[in-house]
Amino acid sequence: MRGLIYRELYLARKSYIGGLIAVAMFVVLGVLVRMSLLYGNLADLEADAYKMVDLVSYIAFSYLPLVLLFIPFAGDGGVSISDYKSKWMLYEYTLPYNEKQLAGVKYIIKIGLMMLAFLLAFGNLLLFGGLSGQGIRGNAAQDIEGVGVYNMEWNSIKILLIVMMLVTLISAFATPMLLRYKSTNAVVIRIVIVAVVLYFVFAGYLVSHMTKVIADDLPIDQILNELFELIMQLRDKLAIASPFVMILALLAGFWLTVRQLKKREVM
């Protein structure tokens, strides 16, 4: 089993290393921007412009690395497609492992890399929280129109869990789809279609809940506050559900992967 794990990691090493390099470059850029806000040219901006740059840079450099980090770790680095093209399965039949063990290797790696990504992403949040003076909890809740724009508290962890949940959903089902369709493009197209459907579901959810608020002819700032609160409530619900969704997605993906591996015997 250790040999199979090493093989998977070795074949996908370029994808993982590339993701880490991209994140490292992005983090360095973020540190330079934060230092400029504190001590450089950006520190001389007018108050309103400074607050906006401060907020945008904080959100961008705190959360975008999460996506850059999770995406390469979530996939298998093209191993499934390479195995198909190289006819690895012909040799794989001779190994003393059944389909559950072969699938288990892939999902052990997924879980291990996602846990590593979580720790690195959490460290990134601590870094930029410290550079911004917010820490992991934050204290800048009343900067814009009295609205809690980025009072972090444990909101950072909630967003991190939601990002992990979305990437885990993609990762868990990408492996059996790659085994079935044997084409990265075919899998990407299906993922995009699902993402578009989910986007419209989310938009419909917001519209359905905001219709009554808009009908009451409230001031625009109150409407925006209501929308903000609605999004925060949805975020909290998704954060609570995310661990359960990830577990179910991994189990379902593992089961589907085993099924696809067993189908090779009749191909």
C-alpha positions in Angstrom: 0.0 0.0 0.0 2.8 2.4 0.8 4.3 1.8 -2.6 1.0 2.8 -4.3 0.7 5.9 -2.2 4.3 6.9 -3.1 3.5 6.2 -6.8 0.4 8.5 -6.8 2.3 11.3 -5.0 5.3 11.0 -7.3 3.3 11.0 -10.5 1.3 14.1 -9.3 4.3 15.9 -7.8 4.4 18.6 -10.5 0.8 19.6 -9.9 1.3 19.8 -6.1 4.6 21.6 -6.3 3.2 24.1 -8.8 0.3 24.8 -6.5 2.6 25.4 -3.6 4.8 27.8 -5.6 1.8 29.7 -6.8 0.5 30.1 -3.3 4.0 31.1 -2.0 4.3 33.8 -4.7 0.8 35.1 -3.8 1.5 35.2 -0.1 4.8 37.2 -0.7 2.9 39.7 -2.9 0.2 40.0 -0.1 2.9 40.6 2.5 4.4 43.4 0.4 1.0 45.0 -0.1 0.3 44.9 3.7 3.8 46.3 4.5 3.2 49.1 2.0 -0.1 49.9 3.7 1.6 50.1 7.1 4.9 51.8 6.2 5.1 52.5 2.4 3.4 54.6 -0.3 -0.1 53.1 0.4 0.0 54.4 3.9 -0.3 57.9 2.5 -3.7 57.3 0.9 -6.7 59.3 2.0 -8.8 57.8 4.8 -11.6 56.4 2.6 -9.3 55.1 -0.1 -7.0 53.5 2.6 -10.0 51.7 4.2 -11.1 50.3 0.9 -7.6 49.1 -0.2 -7.1 47.7 3.3 -10.4 45.8 3.2 -10.0 44.5 -0.4 -6.3 43.5 0.1 -7.1 41.8 3.4 -9.9 39.7 1.8 -8.0 38.9 -1.4 -4.8 37.8 0.2 -6.5 36.0 3.1 -8.9 33.9 1.1 -7.7 33.6 -2.5 -4.7 31.5 -1.6 -7.2 29.0 -0.2 -8.5 28.3 -3.6 -5.0 28.2 -5.2 -4.0 25.7 -2.5 -7.0 23.5 -2.5 -7.4 23.0 -6.2 -4.2 21.2 -7.0 -4.4 19.2 -3.7 -8.0 18.2 -4.5 -7.2 16.6 -7.8 -5.0 13.6 -8.6 -2.6 15.5 -10.7 -3.7 13.8 -13.9 -2.7 10.4 -12.6 -6.0 8.7 -13.6 -5.7 9.9 -17.2 -2.0 9.0 -17.4 -2.8 5.5 -16.1 -5.4 5.1 -18.9 -3.1 6.3 -21.6 -0.2 4.2 -20.4 -2.4 1.1 -20.0 -1.3 0.8 -16.3 -4.5 -1.2 -15.6 -3.0 -4.2 -17.4 -0.2 -4.3 -14.9 -2.5 -3.3 -12.0 -4.5 -6.5 -12.4 -1.4 -8.5 -11.3 -1.0 -6.6 -8.1 -2.2 -8.3 -4.9 -4.8 -5.5 -4.2 -8.5 -5.4 -4.7 -10.6 -2.5 -6.0 -11.3 -1.2 -2.5 -7.7 -1.0 -1.6 -6.8 0.7 -4.9 -9.6 3.3 -4.4 -8.6 3.6 -0.8 -5.1 4.8 -1.7 -6.6 7.6 -3.8 -8.9 8.8 -1.0 -6.2 8.5 1.7 -4.1 10.8 -0.3 -7.0 13.2 -0.9 -7.8 13.4 2.8 -4.1 13.8 3.8 -3.5 16.6 1.3 -6.7 18.4 2.2 -5.8 18.3 5.9 -2.3 19.7 4.9 -4.0 22.4 2.8 -6.3 23.3 5.7 -3.3 23.8 8.1 -1.4 25.9 5.5 -4.5 28.0 4.7 -5.1 28.5 8.5 -1.5 29.7 8.9 -2.1 32.1 6.0 -5.1 33.5 7.8 -3.1 34.0 10.9 -0.3 35.7 9.0 -2.6 38.3 7.3 -4.7 38.7 10.3 -1.6 39.6 12.3 -0.3 42.0 9.5 -3.7 43.7 9.3 -4.0 44.1 13.1 -7.1 41.9 13.1 -5.7 38.6 14.5 -7.9 35.6 13.9 -10.8 37.3 15.7 -10.6 40.8 14.3 -11.9 44.1 15.6 -12.9 46.2 12.6 -16.6 45.5 12.5 -17.8 49.1 12.3 -15.6 50.6 9.6 -18.1 51.0 6.8 -21.5 52.5 7.5 -21.7 50.7 10.8 -21.9 47.3 9.1 -19.8 44.4 10.3 -17.8 44.1 7.1 -14.9 42.0 8.3 -15.2 41.3 12.0 -13.5 38.0 11.6 -14.2 36.3 14.9 -14.5 32.7 13.6 -15.8 33.8 10.3 -12.5 33.0 8.7 -12.8 29.4 9.9 -16.3 29.2 8.6 -15.3 30.4 5.1 -12.3 28.0 5.2 -14.7 25.1 5.9 -17.0 26.1 3.1 -14.2 26.4 0.6 -13.0 22.9 1.7 -16.5 21.5 1.3 -16.8 22.8 -2.2 -13.4 21.5 -3.3 -14.0 18.2 -1.5 -17.3 17.8 -3.5 -15.4 18.4 -6.7 -12.5 16.2 -5.7 -14.5 13.3 -4.4 -16.5 12.9 -7.6 -13.8 13.9 -10.1 -11.9 10.6 -9.6 -14.8 8.2 -10.5 -15.8 10.6 -13.4 -12.2 10.5 -14.7 -12.2 6.7 -14.6 -15.5 6.6 -16.4 -15.1 9.3 -19.1 -11.3 9.1 -19.4 -11.1 12.8 -20.4 -10.3 15.8 -18.3 -12.4 18.1 -20.5 -15.5 15.9 -20.2 -15.2 16.1 -16.4 -14.5 19.8 -16.3 -17.6 20.4 -18.5 -19.8 18.5 -16.2 -18.4 20.3 -13.1 -19.0 23.6 -14.8 -22.6 22.7 -15.6 -23.2 21.7 -12.0 -21.6 24.9 -10.7 -23.8 27.0 -13.0 -26.9 25.2 -11.7 -25.8 25.7 -8.1 -25.2 29.4 -8.9 -28.8 29.9 -10.1 -30.1 27.9 -7.1 -28.2 30.3 -4.8 -29.4 33.4 -6.7 -32.9 32.1 -6.6 -32.6 31.6 -2.8 -31.5 35.2 -2.4 -34.2 36.6 -4.7 -37.0 34.6 -3.0 -36.0 35.9 0.4 -35.3 39.5 -0.7 -38.6 39.9 -2.6 -40.6 40.8 0.5 -37.9 43.2 1.7 -37.8 45.1 -1.6 -41.6 45.2 -1.7 -41.7 47.0 1.6 -39.9 50.0 -0.1 -37.2 50.2 2.4 -34.1 52.5 2.1 -31.3 51.0 0.0 -28.9 50.8 3.0 -31.5 48.8 5.0 -32.0 46.5 2.0 -28.3 45.9 1.7 -28.1 45.2 5.5 -30.9 42.6 5.1 -29.0 41.0 2.1 -25.8 41.0 4.1 -27.5 39.3 7.1 -29.1 36.7 4.8 -25.8 35.8 3.3 -24.2 35.5 6.8 -27.0 33.2 7.9 -26.5 31.0 4.8 -22.7 31.0 5.5 -23.3 29.9 9.1 -25.6 27.0 8.0 -23.1 25.9 5.3 -20.2 26.0 7.7 -22.1 23.7 10.2 -23.1 21.3 7.4 -19.7 21.3 5.7 -18.0 18.5 7.8 -20.9 16.2 7.3 -21.1 17.0 3.6 -17.4 16.3 3.2 -17.6 12.9 4.9 -20.6 11.9 2.8 -19.0 13.1 -0.4 -15.8 11.2 0.3 -17.7 8.0 1.1 -19.9 8.4 -2.0 -16.9 9.1 -4.2 -15.0 6.1 -2.8 -18.0 3.8 -3.5 -18.3 5.1 -7.1 -14.5 4.7 -7.6 -14.7 1.1 -6.5 -17.6 0.5 -8.9 -15.6 2.1 -11.8 -12.5 0.0 -11.0 -14.6 -3.2 -11.0 -16.1 -2.4 -14.4 -12.7 -2.6 -16.0 -13.0 -6.4 -15.8 -15.7 -6.5 -18.4 -14.2 -3.8 -20.7 
